[in-house]
Amino acid sequence: MALPFLIAVLGKEIGLPLAKNVVTRLTSTKPGLSKVEKATAMINSGSSALEAFQKTFGNVDFDKALTAAIEPGSNGWTYEAGQQEYVRLQKNSGKQRAPAGLLREELNLNLDRVIRVYGNKKSDVDNYFLGLLRQWQIRYVELIGEDDDSRQTFQTIESLLDGHRKTFAEVFRMLQKTGLGMAGAALVIQAALIATSTGVGVIAWITTWVAGIPVLQVAGLAVAGGLLFGLSRMDFSPSNAKSATIAVAYKLLDRHAASPGSE
């Protein structure tokens, strides 16, 4: 009875047909079959099915099984292919989750799968990344709705991923148009710089500015002076764009979760 149970509980989270295919693939060998009891025990102890499967079978094997189970279209790798293979989590999964939490978990699941499975193939990962972000935006509107903040954030995501050459200064101005504000935009830029180990001097400048007292009094001087000058001399790479896009999406979810009546 263990396998039908695992299929059923995973099916509540990712859909029954997909769950059946994933479980069958993961348990088709003796080593995989031997992990069934552990996954069952974790679920009975309160873990979600996704968490139990990822920890029991390993993130890499789970993502590979999930990717194989999705069965890409016959056209092969296509532009924005991630839209065709985007995994939607079910709202009726047995545990109460606010839309923002569901969307965060859904984004994490799809990003992890794309990066692990296609991360060593640059053209593929770029197409899948763009596709899944666009599908995630559709899901956001379905589950939460659309307002000025989300529309501007989605426009910024599109601009970040359009493939056109940009400087960090241009991206900084772009990010300020979202609900991040000036300080939030600076922190996203800082995170992108740290992720690529570049712009050490600018990172220190941002840290001092954001942590300084009072921020509002020095903000105008900062943007007009050293910060934008330093950022304007640095190219914003595709890897920077991916890091910044993820941060922007997370921050949008944070703002919605913190808004009145969001639950």
Secondary structure as GFF3:
##gff-version 3
##sequence-region A 1 263
A	DSSP	alpha_helix	2	14	.	.	.	ID=ss1
A	DSSP	alpha_helix	16	26	.	.	.	ID=ss2
A	DSSP	alpha_helix	30	33	.	.	.	ID=ss3
A	DSSP	alpha_helix	36	44	.	.	.	ID=ss4
A	DSSP	alpha_helix	49	57	.	.	.	ID=ss5
A	DSSP	alpha_helix	59	70	.	.	.	ID=ss6
A	DSSP	three_ten_helix	81	83	.	.	.	ID=ss7
A	DSSP	alpha_helix	99	118	.	.	.	ID=ss8
A	DSSP	alpha_helix	122	143	.	.	.	ID=ss9
A	DSSP	alpha_helix	148	160	.	.	.	ID=ss10
A	DSSP	beta_strand	166	167	.	.	.	ID=ss11
A	DSSP	alpha_helix	168	176	.	.	.	ID=ss12
A	DSSP	alpha_helix	181	195	.	.	.	ID=ss13
A	DSSP	alpha_helix	200	211	.	.	.	ID=ss14
A	DSSP	alpha_helix	215	224	.	.	.	ID=ss15
A	DSSP	alpha_helix	226	232	.	.	.	ID=ss16
A	DSSP	beta_strand	235	236	.	.	.	ID=ss17
A	DSSP	alpha_helix	238	258	.	.	.	ID=ss18
###
